[in-house]
């Protein structure tokens, strides 16, 4: 066991010293800036810092103070020490990957167990970067005990990958979108925000008086926007589909109406917008604890899909993954177990989908299953169970057995793993954004970005 012990006041000699050495990582800067709420761009924005004097983020002042405190609290005098006063001069900045060596020396011993300490800090080049003094109350008695482990700190950069999708989509011409029945503040704001980001050119479809009332409630104008009058939500859904059939819009966005109304018109109104591909929904999730975007399908449209429908669900997700920049998406076909069992039909479907991909019936990605969630996400879990899979540990897409399981996976990742979700419906002639009332502005904007990228960056060879 790791033990930690101190130097009581009576044992300490004037002139003795102690040293600590640490390298500055970007995570250190981000952690301290987050704890303090310090938004200084020198600390938190590498792009900003690169154009200014030091060329990179620099160490926040509390980092050096924390190292001095750690040296006093763990080594000299060690456990039981109390810092009464501290002063520090910063001589030059500490940049990323610099190694800071702090040396602490006892200058004097005073009555009432006070110690006067001096410290200096040098970088890996031997240059002085800081100096200072501290007044410390030293412990009176010897303390030796097992070191208590520190909690693990993980930085959660929520939505950063979705933000990059939005930036990528902004490079393309805005998408003409029929916004169906945007009669409440949330749905109208989502469309207007996406417009302001340069992602979409909205066509507002629905009861004009209600749309204008929602705009007035938001305090935002509708100048320059096309409004297509429709008496109620059903009529708005049909009018939106009409616009797409005529080629006047390139995508649909759900407003304040039920999903069934939109999809009912998509599959049925005057022939709808159907193709030979099954409609399916794809969540694109930014889960901070996972190293890349994770697509989950189908969690919103197909309740209990057949094998043939799962083939389309897989192809829709692969095509979207390729459109957002994943060259060869890896698809984990999920079940409760990783072995094929006739007692669990989803394992048979998973095995069939894997073979269908081998035979070219699913193209553009790597498909493997059945895989349980643990050995799909974790290469270590797969190794422990003796599973050799080209997908385990790094899937881009989780293909779920049915809507219930898919919905649970997506919402658990959102509420328990701080995941940010966006998503669209694919398989129709145009993508459909099924924004939820629970979606925030970032999720709505990311869903619009997905639609832009799906249309503008469609794979050259769709199945």
Backbone torsions as a table, in degrees:
resi	resn	phi	psi	omega
1	UNK	NA	146.2	176.4
2	UNK	-77.9	123.7	-179.5
3	UNK	-106.8	151.9	177.6
4	UNK	-129.8	134.2	179.4
5	UNK	-141.7	162.9	-174.2
6	UNK	-111.5	179.7	170.1
7	UNK	-117.8	107.0	177.9
8	UNK	-62.0	160.2	-176.0
9	UNK	-52.5	-43.5	-175.1
10	UNK	-67.7	-23.2	-179.0
11	UNK	-87.4	-16.8	-173.2
12	UNK	-78.3	137.4	178.9
13	UNK	-111.7	140.9	174.7
14	UNK	-61.9	133.5	179.4
15	UNK	100.7	-17.8	179.5
16	UNK	-73.1	158.4	-171.6
17	UNK	-142.5	168.5	176.3
18	UNK	-147.9	157.1	-174.2
19	UNK	-136.4	146.4	172.4
20	UNK	-134.6	144.3	-178.3
21	UNK	-131.8	131.3	179.7
22	UNK	-142.9	148.9	173.7
23	UNK	-100.7	139.0	-179.9
24	UNK	-85.3	118.2	176.2
25	UNK	-105.8	158.7	178.4
26	UNK	-59.2	-35.5	179.0
27	UNK	-63.4	-32.7	177.3
28	UNK	-63.6	-45.0	179.3
29	UNK	-61.8	-46.7	-177.8
30	UNK	-64.5	-39.9	-178.7
31	UNK	-63.8	-48.9	-178.1
32	UNK	-67.7	-38.5	177.9
33	UNK	-63.7	-39.1	179.1
34	UNK	-66.9	-42.8	-180.0
35	UNK	-61.4	-38.7	-176.9
36	UNK	-89.2	-11.4	-173.8
37	UNK	68.3	30.4	-176.3
38	UNK	-89.0	108.5	-177.4
39	UNK	-96.1	15.4	177.0
40	UNK	-53.1	118.7	-175.5
41	UNK	-62.1	-21.3	173.4
42	UNK	-60.3	-26.4	-176.1
43	UNK	-94.2	-38.1	-166.8
44	UNK	-113.7	-5.6	-175.6
45	UNK	-128.1	93.8	-179.3
46	UNK	-56.9	-35.2	-179.7
47	UNK	-64.0	-43.0	177.7
48	UNK	-65.0	-48.6	-176.0
49	UNK	-61.5	-32.1	-176.5
50	UNK	-66.6	-21.3	-177.6
51	UNK	-97.8	3.0	-176.5
52	UNK	-117.4	-169.7	-163.7
53	UNK	-51.9	-46.1	-172.7
54	UNK	-93.6	-13.3	173.2
55	UNK	78.6	0.0	-180.0
56	UNK	-165.1	163.1	175.0
57	UNK	-57.7	145.2	-178.9
58	UNK	-114.1	163.7	-179.3
59	UNK	-68.5	130.1	172.8
60	UNK	-69.1	149.3	-177.4
61	UNK	-51.9	-40.4	-178.4
62	UNK	-60.1	-20.1	-179.7
63	UNK	-63.6	-48.6	179.3
64	UNK	-64.9	-42.0	178.7
65	UNK	-61.9	-38.1	179.6
66	UNK	-66.8	-37.3	178.3
67	UNK	-66.9	-40.4	176.4
68	UNK	-62.6	-43.8	178.7
69	UNK	-61.5	-40.9	178.9
70	UNK	-64.1	-38.8	179.6
71	UNK	-65.9	-42.4	178.4
72	UNK	-67.6	-41.8	-173.6
73	UNK	-78.7	-19.8	-176.3
74	UNK	-115.8	-20.1	-173.9
75	UNK	-124.4	-59.2	-174.0
76	UNK	-137.2	105.0	2.9
77	UNK	-75.9	-22.5	-178.6
78	UNK	104.6	-160.6	-175.6
79	UNK	-52.0	133.3	-178.9
80	UNK	98.7	-9.8	179.1
81	UNK	-74.5	146.0	178.0
82	UNK	-128.9	123.7	177.9
83	UNK	-79.7	123.3	-179.0
84	UNK	-98.8	-30.8	179.1
85	UNK	-158.1	151.9	-178.3
86	UNK	-153.6	140.0	176.4
87	UNK	-136.6	144.3	-176.2
88	UNK	-146.7	140.9	173.6
89	UNK	-115.2	129.6	178.3
90	UNK	-98.0	120.1	-173.8
91	UNK	-94.8	-32.5	176.3
92	UNK	-159.7	157.7	-174.8
93	UNK	-73.3	156.8	172.0
94	UNK	-108.4	122.5	-177.4
95	UNK	-100.7	176.1	179.9
96	UNK	-57.8	136.5	179.5
97	UNK	70.2	2.9	169.9
98	UNK	-68.1	147.2	177.0
99	UNK	-105.4	119.8	-179.2
100	UNK	-103.1	123.7	176.2
101	UNK	-110.6	117.2	179.8
102	UNK	-106.6	127.9	177.9
103	UNK	-115.0	128.7	-177.0
104	UNK	-112.5	134.0	-177.7
105	UNK	-132.4	140.6	177.6
106	UNK	-81.1	119.2	-178.5
107	UNK	-91.6	-41.2	-177.0
108	UNK	-158.8	155.7	172.8
109	UNK	-111.8	130.6	-176.3
110	UNK	-117.5	167.6	177.0
111	UNK	-60.0	163.0	178.9
112	UNK	62.0	30.0	175.7
113	UNK	64.3	24.9	176.2
114	UNK	-81.6	137.3	174.4
115	UNK	-116.7	135.6	170.1
116	UNK	-97.1	121.9	-177.8
117	UNK	-119.4	146.1	172.5
118	UNK	-122.0	145.1	179.4
119	UNK	-138.9	153.1	175.5
120	UNK	-133.7	156.5	177.0
121	UNK	-131.1	131.4	178.6
122	UNK	-125.8	149.3	177.3
123	UNK	-89.3	-176.3	-176.1
124	UNK	-65.8	-14.8	177.9
125	UNK	-93.0	2.3	-179.6
126	UNK	79.6	14.6	-178.8
127	UNK	-93.8	138.5	179.0
128	UNK	-68.5	131.3	178.0
129	UNK	-117.8	-19.5	177.8
130	UNK	-160.2	159.9	172.6
131	UNK	-151.6	157.0	-178.8
132	UNK	-175.9	-178.7	179.2
133	UNK	-134.8	159.8	177.3
134	UNK	-146.5	144.4	172.6
135	UNK	-110.3	121.5	-170.9
136	UNK	-127.1	135.0	170.6
137	UNK	-84.4	114.5	-176.8
138	UNK	-83.0	151.5	177.5
139	UNK	-69.2	151.0	-179.9
140	UNK	-89.7	-28.1	-174.1
141	UNK	-119.7	156.1	178.9
142	UNK	-69.6	133.4	176.3
143	UNK	-126.3	126.0	174.9
144	UNK	-138.8	121.3	-174.9
145	UNK	-153.9	164.8	176.7
146	UNK	-67.7	134.5	179.1
147	UNK	-68.6	133.3	178.3
148	UNK	-84.1	129.5	179.7
149	UNK	-64.9	142.4	179.3
150	UNK	-84.3	148.5	176.3
151	UNK	-66.4	149.9	178.0
152	UNK	-79.6	134.2	178.5
153	UNK	-107.4	126.7	175.8
154	UNK	-121.9	131.2	178.3
155	UNK	-86.8	125.2	178.8
156	UNK	-104.7	107.6	177.8
157	UNK	-96.7	80.1	-172.4
158	UNK	-65.2	128.1	172.6
159	UNK	76.2	6.8	-176.4
160	UNK	-64.8	-38.5	-179.2
161	UNK	-72.0	-37.1	176.0
162	UNK	-65.0	-35.9	177.3
163	UNK	-61.8	-36.6	177.7
164	UNK	-68.4	-33.4	174.8
165	UNK	-62.0	-43.2	179.3
166	UNK	-60.4	-44.1	179.1
167	UNK	-62.4	-39.9	178.8
168	UNK	-64.3	-40.5	-178.8
169	UNK	-68.3	-30.3	-179.0
170	UNK	-65.5	-15.4	179.2
171	UNK	-76.3	-10.8	-177.4
172	UNK	-105.6	161.2	176.2
173	UNK	-59.4	144.6	179.9
174	UNK	-59.3	145.2	-177.6
175	UNK	-89.7	132.3	175.1
176	UNK	-76.6	120.4	-170.8
177	UNK	-129.5	129.1	170.9
178	UNK	-83.6	115.0	178.4
179	UNK	-93.8	110.6	-168.4
180	UNK	-89.4	114.4	174.6
181	UNK	59.4	57.0	178.3
182	UNK	-84.1	69.6	-170.0
183	UNK	-102.5	9.8	170.9
184	UNK	-127.1	166.9	-173.6
185	UNK	-62.3	-40.6	-174.9
186	UNK	-64.8	-49.3	-176.9
187	UNK	-69.0	-37.6	178.3
188	UNK	-68.6	-41.3	178.9
189	UNK	-61.6	-39.5	178.6
190	UNK	-60.0	-42.0	178.6
191	UNK	-67.3	-43.0	-178.9
192	UNK	-68.6	-36.9	177.4
193	UNK	-63.8	-42.5	178.2
194	UNK	-64.7	-35.7	175.1
195	UNK	-63.2	-45.4	-177.6
196	UNK	-65.3	-27.3	176.8
197	UNK	-79.8	-6.0	-179.1
198	UNK	82.3	16.8	-177.2
199	UNK	-86.8	-41.1	-175.0
200	UNK	-133.6	158.4	170.2
201	UNK	-114.2	95.8	-170.2
202	UNK	-76.2	141.7	168.0
203	UNK	-114.4	115.1	-173.2
204	UNK	-87.3	122.1	-173.8
205	UNK	-119.7	119.5	179.4
206	UNK	155.6	-169.4	178.9
207	UNK	-65.4	116.6	-171.8
208	UNK	-60.5	-41.5	-177.8
209	UNK	-62.0	-41.0	-179.3
210	UNK	-70.2	-37.2	178.1
211	UNK	-64.5	-44.1	-179.7
212	UNK	-67.7	-33.1	176.7
213	UNK	-65.7	-39.6	177.5
214	UNK	-64.7	-39.2	178.3
215	UNK	-65.1	-40.6	179.1
216	UNK	-64.2	-39.6	177.7
217	UNK	-62.0	-36.4	178.1
218	UNK	-76.7	-19.0	-174.6
219	UNK	74.4	32.0	-177.5
220	UNK	-127.4	143.7	-178.3
221	UNK	-88.7	162.7	179.4
222	UNK	-116.4	19.6	-178.8
223	UNK	-58.7	134.4	176.8
224	UNK	85.3	-4.3	-179.9
225	UNK	-96.5	141.7	176.0
226	UNK	-81.5	131.1	174.5
227	UNK	-114.3	130.1	176.5
228	UNK	-111.3	115.4	-174.9
229	UNK	-71.6	135.6	174.0
230	UNK	-146.1	137.4	-169.1
231	UNK	-67.5	-38.2	-176.1
232	UNK	-150.4	-175.9	-172.7
233	UNK	-64.5	-43.1	179.1
234	UNK	-59.7	-45.5	179.9
235	UNK	-64.6	-36.6	178.7
236	UNK	-64.1	-41.6	178.4
237	UNK	-61.7	-43.9	179.7
238	UNK	-66.7	-38.0	178.8
239	UNK	-66.4	-38.4	177.1
240	UNK	-62.7	-41.8	177.7
241	UNK	-64.6	-40.4	177.1
242	UNK	-56.4	-44.7	-179.6
243	UNK	-61.2	-40.7	179.1
244	UNK	-68.9	-38.6	178.8
245	UNK	-62.5	-34.7	-179.5
246	UNK	-82.6	-5.5	-179.2
247	UNK	79.7	13.8	-178.9
248	UNK	-82.1	-19.3	173.8
249	UNK	-133.1	159.0	-176.1
250	UNK	-110.5	-3.1	-179.6
251	UNK	-163.8	163.6	175.0
252	UNK	-117.2	147.2	174.0
253	UNK	-128.7	127.2	179.8
254	UNK	-73.4	134.0	174.5
255	UNK	-102.5	-134.0	-175.8
256	UNK	-92.9	62.9	175.3
257	UNK	-143.8	167.7	-176.2
258	UNK	-75.1	147.0	-179.9
259	UNK	-55.7	-39.8	-178.8
260	UNK	-59.2	-34.3	-179.9
261	UNK	-65.8	-42.0	179.9
262	UNK	-67.1	-51.7	-176.0
263	UNK	-68.5	-30.0	175.7
264	UNK	-60.7	-41.9	177.4
265	UNK	-70.4	-36.6	-179.0
266	UNK	-62.2	-38.7	-176.2
267	UNK	-94.8	-12.8	-171.6
268	UNK	-128.8	-27.2	-171.8
269	UNK	-72.6	114.6	178.6
270	UNK	49.7	41.9	-178.0
271	UNK	91.4	-12.5	175.3
272	UNK	60.6	-154.4	-179.0
273	UNK	-119.7	26.6	-174.1
274	UNK	-71.8	152.0	171.0
275	UNK	-123.1	-169.4	176.1
276	UNK	-81.8	5.3	179.2
277	UNK	-101.8	138.9	176.5
278	UNK	-67.1	138.6	174.0
279	UNK	-68.5	141.0	174.8
280	UNK	-153.3	156.6	-179.6
281	UNK	-104.0	142.5	176.2
282	UNK	-126.8	120.4	167.7
283	UNK	-82.9	132.4	170.0
284	UNK	-110.0	113.5	-171.0
285	UNK	-114.6	138.0	173.5
286	UNK	-104.8	98.2	-178.8
287	UNK	-102.3	113.3	-172.7
288	UNK	-55.6	-31.2	-178.1
289	UNK	-82.3	-3.3	178.1
290	UNK	-109.5	140.7	-168.7
291	UNK	-75.2	-3.4	-178.8
292	UNK	-155.3	173.6	176.5
293	UNK	-60.9	146.4	-178.0
294	UNK	-127.7	122.3	179.6
295	UNK	-96.7	134.6	-178.4
296	UNK	-126.2	129.2	-175.7
297	UNK	-150.7	146.8	-10.3
298	UNK	-103.8	132.0	-175.2
299	UNK	-120.3	11.5	-174.6
300	UNK	-146.0	-15.4	-173.5
301	UNK	-119.8	-57.8	-173.0
302	UNK	-91.4	114.5	-173.2
303	UNK	-72.2	-53.6	-178.7
304	UNK	-137.6	75.9	-172.3
305	UNK	-67.1	145.9	174.0
306	UNK	-78.2	174.1	177.2
307	UNK	-59.3	-44.6	-180.0
308	UNK	-62.5	-39.4	178.8
309	UNK	-69.3	-35.3	177.2
310	UNK	-65.5	-32.2	175.4
311	UNK	-59.8	-46.5	178.4
312	UNK	-65.7	-39.7	178.7
313	UNK	-59.5	-43.7	178.8
314	UNK	-63.9	-44.5	-177.3
315	UNK	-66.2	-40.0	177.0
316	UNK	-58.8	-44.8	-178.5
317	UNK	-67.2	-40.1	178.1
318	UNK	-62.3	-44.3	-179.7
319	UNK	-62.1	-39.2	177.8
320	UNK	-67.4	-43.2	180.0
321	UNK	-58.5	-42.0	178.6
322	UNK	-66.2	-36.7	-179.9
323	UNK	-66.0	-29.7	-179.5
324	UNK	-93.8	9.9	169.8
325	UNK	106.2	9.4	176.6
326	UNK	-94.1	108.1	-169.5
327	UNK	-62.8	-49.9	-179.7
328	UNK	-129.6	88.2	-175.8
329	UNK	-64.2	142.7	176.8
330	UNK	-104.6	123.7	-174.5
331	UNK	-109.4	120.9	172.9
332	UNK	-99.2	117.4	178.6
333	UNK	-89.5	112.5	-169.6
334	UNK	-86.5	149.6	168.3
335	UNK	-151.0	-172.2	178.4
336	UNK	-78.9	-22.6	-178.5
337	UNK	-136.8	169.8	-177.5
338	UNK	-104.9	5.9	177.5
339	UNK	-112.2	148.8	-179.3
340	UNK	-75.9	127.4	-179.8
341	UNK	-138.9	129.1	178.1
342	UNK	-64.6	-16.7	178.0
343	UNK	-77.9	-16.5	179.2
344	UNK	-122.5	93.9	-174.1
345	UNK	-54.6	-31.3	-177.9
346	UNK	-64.9	-25.4	177.1
347	UNK	-71.0	-35.2	178.2
348	UNK	-68.4	-43.2	176.4
349	UNK	-59.3	-42.8	-178.1
350	UNK	-62.3	-45.4	178.8
351	UNK	-63.0	-40.1	178.7
352	UNK	-64.8	-40.4	179.0
353	UNK	-63.8	-39.2	177.6
354	UNK	-60.1	-44.8	180.0
355	UNK	-69.4	-35.2	177.1
356	UNK	-61.7	-37.8	177.2
357	UNK	-66.8	-38.9	177.6
358	UNK	-61.5	-32.9	-176.1
359	UNK	-94.0	6.2	176.5
360	UNK	84.4	10.4	176.6
361	UNK	-81.1	-16.7	169.4
362	UNK	-126.8	127.2	-172.6
363	UNK	-122.3	158.0	172.1
364	UNK	90.6	-5.7	-177.9
365	UNK	-146.3	177.6	175.5
366	UNK	-109.2	124.5	-174.7
367	UNK	-118.2	130.2	177.4
368	UNK	-144.9	142.6	178.1
369	UNK	174.7	169.4	6.3
370	UNK	-77.3	147.8	174.4
371	UNK	-134.4	134.1	170.3
372	UNK	-74.8	161.9	-173.9
373	UNK	-57.9	-41.3	-175.9
374	UNK	-65.1	-47.3	-178.2
375	UNK	-83.1	-3.6	167.7
376	UNK	-79.4	-47.0	-175.1
377	UNK	-81.5	-35.5	-172.1
378	UNK	-110.3	118.1	175.2
379	UNK	-65.2	-33.1	179.8
380	UNK	-66.2	-41.2	177.8
381	UNK	-63.9	-40.3	178.5
382	UNK	-64.7	-42.1	179.5
383	UNK	-62.7	-41.7	-180.0
384	UNK	-59.8	-36.3	-179.1
385	UNK	-90.8	5.0	177.8
386	UNK	72.8	27.5	-178.2
387	UNK	-94.2	124.4	174.4
388	UNK	-105.0	110.6	-175.3
389	UNK	-142.2	138.1	176.4
390	UNK	-73.3	-4.1	-175.8
391	UNK	-109.3	-33.1	-174.1
392	UNK	-54.2	132.3	177.6
393	UNK	90.2	-16.4	-177.6
394	UNK	-148.9	42.0	177.9
395	UNK	-69.3	146.7	170.4
396	UNK	-94.9	-26.6	-174.9
397	UNK	-131.7	132.5	170.1
398	UNK	-107.2	113.6	178.0
399	UNK	-96.3	113.9	-173.0
400	UNK	-90.7	154.2	-176.6
401	UNK	-63.4	-34.0	-177.4
402	UNK	-158.5	175.7	-176.5
403	UNK	-63.1	-39.2	-177.8
404	UNK	-60.6	-49.7	-178.7
405	UNK	-67.1	-40.1	179.6
406	UNK	-63.2	-42.8	179.8
407	UNK	-64.5	-40.0	178.8
408	UNK	-64.9	-44.5	179.7
409	UNK	-59.2	-48.6	-177.3
410	UNK	-63.0	-44.7	-177.3
411	UNK	-72.8	-33.4	175.7
412	UNK	-65.5	-41.4	177.0
413	UNK	-63.6	-33.1	178.7
414	UNK	-72.4	-46.2	-172.5
415	UNK	-91.0	-24.4	-178.8
416	UNK	-107.6	-18.6	-177.6
417	UNK	-121.5	14.8	176.1
418	UNK	59.1	28.7	178.4
419	UNK	-74.1	143.9	173.3
420	UNK	-105.2	131.6	-173.2
421	UNK	-117.4	143.9	166.9
422	UNK	-135.8	169.5	-179.7
423	UNK	-176.9	160.8	177.7
424	UNK	-145.5	162.6	173.7
425	UNK	-99.1	133.5	-178.2
426	UNK	-122.3	169.7	179.3
427	UNK	103.0	-13.7	174.1
428	UNK	-92.5	178.3	179.9
429	UNK	-67.3	-23.2	175.9
430	UNK	-134.4	152.3	175.4
431	UNK	-70.5	152.9	-176.7
432	UNK	-127.2	123.7	179.5
433	UNK	-92.9	109.6	-179.5
434	UNK	-98.3	69.3	179.7
435	UNK	-67.2	145.6	-178.8
436	UNK	-102.1	157.4	175.6
437	UNK	-62.4	-25.0	-179.7
438	UNK	-82.9	-9.6	-178.1
439	UNK	-71.9	138.2	174.1
440	UNK	-86.5	176.9	-178.8
441	UNK	-57.9	-39.2	-177.9
442	UNK	-65.1	-41.7	-180.0
443	UNK	-65.5	-40.2	178.7
444	UNK	-64.6	-42.6	178.9
445	UNK	-65.1	-39.7	180.0
446	UNK	-65.6	-36.9	177.1
447	UNK	-64.0	-39.4	175.9
448	UNK	-64.0	-39.2	178.3
449	UNK	-63.0	-39.1	177.5
450	UNK	-60.3	-43.3	179.5
451	UNK	-63.0	-42.0	178.5
452	UNK	-60.0	-49.5	-176.9
453	UNK	-66.7	-36.0	179.1
454	UNK	-64.4	-38.6	-179.5
455	UNK	-78.3	-45.6	-173.5
456	UNK	-79.7	-26.0	-175.9
457	UNK	-120.6	33.7	-178.3
458	UNK	-58.8	137.7	176.8
459	UNK	-53.8	144.5	-175.8
460	UNK	-65.7	-29.0	-177.4
461	UNK	-124.4	79.6	172.9
462	UNK	-70.0	144.3	178.6
463	UNK	-71.8	NA	NA
